[in-house]
Amino acid sequence: MPPYPVPLGFVFRSRAKEEKAPAADKALVTDSSETRDPQAPKGRPTPKRSVAQAQRRSVAHTPMTRKDAAKRSRQERRAALDRQRQALASGDERYLPARDKGPVRRFARDFIDSRFNIAEFFLPMAVVILILSMVRVPALQNAALLLWLFVIVLIVVDSAWSGFRLKKRLNERFPDESKRGAVAYALMRSLQMRRLRLPKPQVKRGERP
């Protein structure tokens, strides 16, 4: 028997508590000399401003996957087509197709839209002539043929006169700018019915451009 009784708590005391106690004491004594950002993760020092900006830029410029790039490309193409469609209706120069841009092309459109052109009635007259030619009456078929020749001659003469006048006006209005293809562009527009023309006419008939 030992001379002094040994407490049972000393014998059966958990070693885990003995190991945790010094660690807790060290944690209380240790004092970090670095200040911590309130929003930074616990245990990490506040990052420098240059480092944080670099991290934000790296996140912003993270390369997209092929699927994301294709999706963005489709969205941009759809938006460009919408802008172009609205520009064709309103005449907004910023989003018009390349063939319709520029003051020369705009003047050519206004010149054609401001006058009556025989060529714009070509389609309805062609329908009438086709119907007459299908009738089993020789006199009507001959009349349809003569009418067809007459319409073709009128369109050629009127288009030649319009092209001559337009070229003269373009040389007076834009002496230092390229006018290549402007007359042909205007004559092709004159073949279309006024309500079907794109870009939409911006001047009234008889209004001087």
Backbone hydrogen bonds, N-H to C=O, Kabsch-Sander energy under -0.5 kcal/mol:
donor,donor_aa,acceptor,acceptor_aa,energy
10,F,7,P,-0.5
11,V,7,P,-1.0
12,F,8,L,-2.5
18,E,14,S,-1.0
19,E,15,R,-1.9
20,K,16,A,-1.9
21,A,17,K,-1.7
23,A,19,E,-1.0
24,A,20,K,-2.2
25,D,21,A,-2.2
26,K,22,P,-2.5
27,A,23,A,-2.0
28,L,24,A,-1.7
29,V,25,D,-2.0
30,T,26,K,-2.7
40,A,37,D,-1.1
44,R,41,P,-1.7
46,T,35,T,-1.0
52,A,48,K,-2.4
53,Q,49,R,-2.5
54,A,50,S,-2.1
55,Q,51,V,-2.1
56,R,52,A,-2.2
57,R,53,Q,-2.5
58,S,54,A,-2.2
59,V,55,Q,-1.9
60,A,56,R,-2.3
61,H,57,R,-2.1
62,T,59,V,-1.2
69,A,65,T,-2.5
70,A,66,R,-2.3
71,K,67,K,-2.1
72,R,68,D,-2.6
73,S,69,A,-2.3
74,R,70,A,-2.2
75,Q,71,K,-2.1
76,E,72,R,-2.6
77,R,73,S,-2.3
78,R,74,R,-2.4
79,A,75,Q,-2.4
80,A,76,E,-2.3
81,L,77,R,-2.2
82,D,78,R,-2.1
83,R,79,A,-2.3
84,Q,80,A,-2.3
85,R,81,L,-2.5
86,Q,82,D,-2.2
87,A,83,R,-2.3
88,L,84,Q,-2.2
89,A,85,R,-1.1
90,S,86,Q,-2.1
91,G,87,A,-3.2
92,D,87,A,-0.5
95,Y,92,D,-0.8
96,L,93,E,-0.6
100,D,97,P,-1.4
101,K,97,P,-0.6
101,K,98,A,-0.9
106,R,102,G,-1.9
107,F,103,P,-2.2
108,A,104,V,-2.2
109,R,105,R,-2.2
110,D,106,R,-2.4
111,F,107,F,-2.4
112,I,108,A,-1.8
113,D,109,R,-2.6
114,S,110,D,-1.4
115,R,112,I,-1.2
120,E,117,N,-1.0
121,F,118,I,-1.5
122,F,119,A,-1.6
125,M,121,F,-1.9
126,A,122,F,-2.4
127,V,123,L,-1.8
128,V,124,P,-1.9
129,I,125,M,-2.5
130,L,126,A,-2.2
131,I,127,V,-2.0
132,L,128,V,-2.3
133,S,129,I,-2.1
134,M,130,L,-0.9
134,M,131,I,-0.5
135,V,131,I,-0.6
135,V,132,L,-0.8
137,V,135,V,-2.0
141,Q,137,V,-2.3
142,N,138,P,-2.4
143,A,139,A,-2.2
144,A,140,L,-2.4
145,L,141,Q,-1.9
146,L,142,N,-2.3
147,L,143,A,-2.6
148,W,144,A,-2.3
149,L,145,L,-2.1
150,F,146,L,-2.4
151,V,147,L,-2.6
152,I,148,W,-2.1
153,V,149,L,-2.2
154,L,150,F,-2.4
155,I,151,V,-2.5
156,V,152,I,-2.3
157,V,153,V,-2.5
158,D,154,L,-2.8
159,S,155,I,-2.5
160,A,156,V,-2.3
161,W,157,V,-2.3
162,S,158,D,-2.5
163,G,159,S,-2.7
164,F,160,A,-2.1
165,R,161,W,-2.3
166,L,162,S,-2.7
167,K,163,G,-2.3
168,K,164,F,-1.9
169,R,165,R,-2.5
170,L,166,L,-2.6
171,N,167,K,-2.0
172,E,168,K,-1.6
173,R,169,R,-2.7
174,F,170,L,-3.1
177,E,174,F,-0.7
182,A,179,K,-1.6
185,Y,181,G,-2.0
186,A,182,A,-2.0
187,L,183,V,-2.4
188,M,184,A,-2.2
189,R,185,Y,-1.4
190,S,186,A,-1.7
191,L,187,L,-0.8
191,L,188,M,-0.6
192,Q,189,R,-1.4
196,L,193,M,-1.6
197,R,194,R,-1.2
200,K,88,L,-3.0
206,G,114,S,-3.9
207,E,204,K,-1.7
